[in-house]
Amino acid sequence: MKRDEKFVYQFGEGKAEGDRTMKQLLGGKGANLAEMSSIGLPVPPGFTISAEACNLYSESGEWPDGLEQQVEEGLKTLENQMGAKLGDPENPLLLSGRSGAAISMPGMMDSVLNLGLNDEVVEGLAKKVNNKRFAYDSYRRFIDMFGEVVMGIDHDQFEQAISKLKKEKGADVDTDLDADAMKDLVDRYKAIYRQHTGYMFPQDPLEQLHFTITGVFDSWNNPRAVKYRQINKIRGIMGTGVNIQAMVFGNMGESSATGVCFTRNPSTGERELYGEFLTNAQGEDVVAGIRTPKPIEKLKDIMPESYEQLDEATQKLERHYQDMQDIEFTIQEGKLYLLQTRNGKRTGIAAVRIAVDMVDEGLVDKEKAVKDLVEPRHVEQLLHPQLEEGDVNKEDWIGSGLPASPGAAVGKVVFDSDDAEKAHEQGEKVILVRIETSPEDVGGMSAAEGILTSRGGMTSHAAVVARGWGKPCVAGCDDIVVNYRNKSFTNGTITVKEGDWISIDGTEGNVIRGKKPLSEPTFGEDFKKFMKWVDEIRTMNVRTNADTPEDAQKAIEFGAEGIGLTRTEHMFFGDDRIAAMRRMILSENSDERREHLEKLQPYQKEDFKGIFEAMEGRPVTIRLLDPPLHEFLPDREEEIEQIADRLDITRERLNKKIELLKEFNPMMGHRGCRLGIVYPEITEMQTRAILEAAVELVQEGKEVVPEIMVPLVGSAAEFINQKEIIEQTAKELFEEIGQSVDFQVGTMIEVPRAAMTADKIAQDADFFSFGTNDLTQLTFGFSRDDASKFIPHYVQEKILPQDPFQSLDQEGVGALVQIATEKGRGVKEDLKIGICGEHGGDPESIEFCFNIGMNYVSCSPYRIPVARLSAAQSQLKMKRQKDKTAEKASVS
Amino acid sequence: MKRDEKFVYQFGEGKAEGDRTMKQLLGGKGANLAEMSSIGLPVPPGFTISAEACNLYSESGEWPDGLEQQVEEGLKTLENQMGAKLGDPENPLLLSGRSGAAISMPGMMDSVLNLGLNDEVVEGLAKKVNNKRFAYDSYRRFIDMFGEVVMGIDHDQFEQAISKLKKEKGADVDTDLDADAMKDLVDRYKAIYRQHTGYMFPQDPLEQLHFTITGVFDSWNNPRAVKYRQINKIRGIMGTGVNIQAMVFGNMGESSATGVCFTRNPSTGERELYGEFLTNAQGEDVVAGIRTPKPIEKLKDIMPESYEQLDEATQKLERHYQDMQDIEFTIQEGKLYLLQTRNGKRTGIAAVRIAVDMVDEGLVDKEKAVKDLVEPRHVEQLLHPQLEEGDVNKEDWIGSGLPASPGAAVGKVVFDSDDAEKAHEQGEKVILVRIETSPEDVGGMSAAEGILTSRGGMTSHAAVVARGWGKPCVAGCDDIVVNYRNKSFTNGTITVKEGDWISIDGTEGNVIRGKKPLSEPTFGEDFKKFMKWVDEIRTMNVRTNADTPEDAQKAIEFGAEGIGLTRTEHMFFGDDRIAAMRRMILSENSDERREHLEKLQPYQKEDFKGIFEAMEGRPVTIRLLDPPLHEFLPDREEEIEQIADRLDITRERLNKKIELLKEFNPMMGHRGCRLGIVYPEITEMQTRAILEAAVELVQEGKEVVPEIMVPLVGSAAEFINQKEIIEQTAKELFEEIGQSVDFQVGTMIEVPRAAMTADKIAQDADFFSFGTNDLTQLTFGFSRDDASKFIPHYVQEKILPQDPFQSLDQEGVGALVQIATEKGRGVKEDLKIGICGEHGGDPESIEFCFNIGMNYVSCSPYRIPVARLSAAQSQLKMKRQKDKTAEKASVS
């Protein structure tokens, strides 16, 4: 141990030995206090003991050599700065002690305030501030905090003592207790302290300080903190810093105050000092809600000078941190102190306005604005109605599920798709509540304001469809049990019946009883301006998943640059189409199948024409039929009877087919390109429909860019089989019509085997599109319809960092995506690569896609602005890293 | 083109310009003819035109320069050797022309015999052999063959002509036609030829030869051959060779003969010249079956000198090829000619005897015997009864399915497990026929001689259980439809009712009507001797998959060196156990679960003790509970009622639980380690049962090597979670008992994500065991229970080379196995790695496992000898490759 090792870093009076880059050594809190101090802001002075000291203490169980002396010196400096002295009854210095590691974590020691009080000093303090009650109140709080956080005495012990005293005195609230009562309380607290520790409460302020510092060191290794670090895999941090700081008091009379403020309005983004304060009060009083705080502009009237100081200081902070700040301050006898600053939380609308304003004001440049000032979730918020801010009454809270499709909705509960449609026709707003949804519920889902299911994950039918439409959805809410027969659902306490109002919040996943107020989405000029900057920066394309011309239109409004996924199977569910589809499935041979497929073809062609037209020459990727055929057949007894009648076949025949097509694991069954391989006529029909649509538009002088996508390919042979059919069909068609169009044929990469053999597939494929929903299912072996039974448990136990259907699992699934990309590009350098799974709208996943060099991401229309922003941010992040690397290289 | 390029390679008279290593240039046939000739065996002389000539012809459409002349020279040499002349009526030389590439393929040109005959020569031939009918019969056959294979005339045209003539003449069979009739036929054939080609049949023998050679060249590029090469990815072969050879005739009187013979008895392996012959006959006559051939030893009496020659020649061939030979010969007027030789097909018992005898005779060494003389399927045959050889009447053939478990069985058909058991008790032999089987059918399966299912793949329940027991099974036989209600099944033509006899052949996958004779398995001294050599060579271990002490015992007899997979779930199906299991599943909380698990534990412990004892200190890998819990609950209405009564709960409660546990894709649902993670008490109970069993045996002085295996791991976090529970449980148990045992904790690698993150998992795992069944399912996205609907189509269309559940898909699944092995060993150099999927018994897959360095393969008991042989052969193959590489290195 070197005796001259530096453990103590002073700050205050416009100077500091540390700065904000030294988080590893000083912890986050210490580094920021130093920063504020060194840019000349009024911070109560103090010093930070480094995490290294903590580390050495942890190893040896003793303070490292030199620390004692450095603390003493630090204290002396502090005393000089404050013109007061620890333990001096005439002119006492009081201190706060706080932990602070590089990463904040629960279980670490909390604050100890008012350190330095003892039986003598408390009297001196009372005299000095001329307030005996204040002094003894401070003292008893100190004993409580010290006892609890340093000595491990249960806080309840102290609570019980104060309750008993209040009863004795007939006092309702703490403030009813007078100075003598507080003094009495100090005695009772000291007795508790002695009883639990076996020692007298320490009267020596230096001893108090020593204990507090050691207490913070010890808290680094308490079981809860150790466990937290283990679980969260926090390594490489040597310990916690300890911040010792002079106490300042906002409750020293009418020239003192305490408050919080924002440099801009966090709701609207308007540039103004926004916040509230209380005179003659401490922070806790604001929280306790006994007195109503005043809006910050009132401070201008009461303490114009302090207000001026505050305004200046906060603006300086904003300029310094280049972001809107959330600041805690205290005014002690007219003097302003800043206790904390951090980037302020804000609404989506505020984030965009602040970003645009700060660029206009010249405070930041566009890159900074795009990179740091607006988060993807801010943009998300702007696109959907939200529940208005304000507390939800606990009694109304029904349960929570997955935030499956963002936005909030209110409506009367219905349990049936038909009921939803009927109510909708009569102008009623409804929420469709189902155990889970199926393609047969689409009508009702469309009619409803929002959807709530008790089963299913982030990629369940309900979630996928709802996101596609931008309709709020809470999925897999297993707090509730749905009873279709009684038309009700219950969480055990609250039972909601058909017709009752509920509110759902698909952004957070909450379900609330009653009709809560909503705030409507807003799309201003600021937003357009901001998104223009985003697009100027962004190079990766953003496409949409869209199955209808309406979806396509919506997506273009949101900025889509093409369609990355058109699912063709939804087109078979229309009332006039499903019969032909079912007849096709019931066919006994390929001629019969062909006959029914021919009836479907004109419908498909019209669908494709609509989509091509809406996209106005942008690329459109169309996926060939994907789901297993049994999904098109009924499964309920009544339905089977009805449908057999409509198709004019016996129920036995229909039942036999249903039995034949039944699968144990449909996700891994006869679907995807396996259909087109066994029934090539399906691929032929779809190819004709796509290309006829394209040719007809080209003949009208329109531009069309069709990309035909083969699903669920696992080997080059499968892809080649389908490609040959497509090309042969195209050749014949073009010859028939005497007109051709350019088109591409590519494949989904959604089966692990496709990733492993991507080099072989790439030889014949024009593009790859990662279907990360299925790829995630198969890579994990998680059926997304079933995994909701254990994924929450996994996430809770930290076996998974998050639901891999929400955010791409980069370690496993991502590794396959990367292998496939490398193998594919190894064979075909300019292979077009995109993603069309639900992850295409998730910011973290988008960054991953950008980093491995994808050409585009594709997501549901309502997520497009989020994806655009995420893509731009990923780019800026990579640029910054490159800049850093270049800098390092040029330095060394 | 160099004029002096060599295209024609002569052979005959004990010499040859080629040899058997020149397959690329001369094709397989040409190279072998050269080889036989050059070791001094009597081969009809001739010459081979190289594949290079064919290649040049393909490119230019013309014979390459020099070929014409070389063919003429070749012909001249041949004429000199034979003392006869092409086209000379006095002393005619007749030729045969055949294609022959380096790899044989369908669509290539067949033989043209009797080339050289024309209107003049035929008369000369008649005179020379004094047999006009023979001469004209030869002529009309030549026209037929030349017309068909060179000119593409449909063979039916000629067939119709001969039929018409027979009708006119009142002849029943061809041989009823006399010489004049044959002459008539020649005229009719020539007319057909002219009609279809527009030309006269060519009379110039040189022209005939030219056309034939060009015809062979052209056949290389006919669409069928091109397609075949494409599909089978045959590349790098430049063309086909053309073999022109002097005709020899076994039908030139009583001193001529033709026949086939083996150097050893192909049924028993006995060392003797074995075969049959006909005097004064051609090869076709043997096939036609008009005359009954005589056993070869009769030849000794009839033509002692020729027999002597034949015996010598064939022994020489056997010595030369170091294998039992299957030889075609012709004796023309007392002179022996060998027309073909190849390694002879043989039964399993013969293969083993021949291998052992040839080593004993000093003909080959042990390595050669193990590497080449016995195939895995030979060993397979020895272990199971087989259908006796002989043709199955076509009318009795019912259908074919997957060869799911080898061996043949005969029995009366039953459709129900209970019926099977009842019949078995009454001493009846039955075949259990089901659409598919489930764990509830095990009783009936055990009672049956064999199992036939109409649905399911190579790893369906029926297949896996049957293989485990060595019981014949044909699975997924979709030629039949099973009707439980009528207790019958039908293939559309044949309907089989309950009680009817059928025979199934699980080695080939055939289902046959009636009671066919079986040959019993035989295990002689030869087999033991041979397997001893196998084990001396082999270094990779062979373990078994076994769930009971009986299986374990059987496996040891077959040579198992440990257990690679004990499935614990089967142990829960016993009558007394299933109730406790169901109560556990129905529990509402972990205390309740624990209570019921405690009841199961003693059963499990006893099971494990039995298995450990049977294995006598060999390692035993036990997999923790794997299937989803709903598999233990009933699904049929009646059963639900019964079981609810037995468990003394309401039907509603049971139904509710069944509903709750229902899964869309059970294969990817809540199973494997996901059970032990959500319900740690299950893992605890199983760990206790395993280790208590082990400790108790250790206390009895016995040796036990337990390896606990965590199933379905996808991430290191999952494995660590389970390992911690196992180790904690072990620690507590050992402290309780005051005795401990060594044990290992490892994991299955059966989820693609586990392969991708194997480096992380290996840090904590003692071993990896590849579960290639599930890994194949997830890598392909093929549900094995459903994929039987399209895999046969895939294999037929060559989209898959074979069913990936039968033989490991090395390109995709194998790539993941390799990645996982490399990643695992990268972290832990001596990580123990094995395979316990069904592939562990498949020879090709075993070679793959050996090549990537696995420590062991594990398979069902009846496949162990096959696995032992395959492992040894893989090793010898690798050794040979290394030797070759070393040789090359030392040469260069």
Interface residues (C-beta under 8 A of the other chain):
Chain A: E663 F664 N665 P666 M667 M668 G669 H670 G672 R674 I677 V678 L712 G714 S715 A717 E718 N721 E750 V751 P752 R753 M756 T757 D774 Q777 L778 T779 F780 G781 F782 S783 D785 D786 A787 K789 F790 H793 Y794 E797 K798 I799 L800 D809 E811 G812 V813 A815 L816
Chain B: E663 F664 N665 P666 M667 M668 G669 H670 G672 R674 I677 V678 L712 G714 S715 A717 E718 N721 E750 V751 P752 R753 M756 T757 D774 Q777 L778 T779 F780 G781 F782 S783 D785 D786 A787 K789 F790 H793 Y794 E797 K798 I799 L800 D809 E811 G812 V813 A815 L816
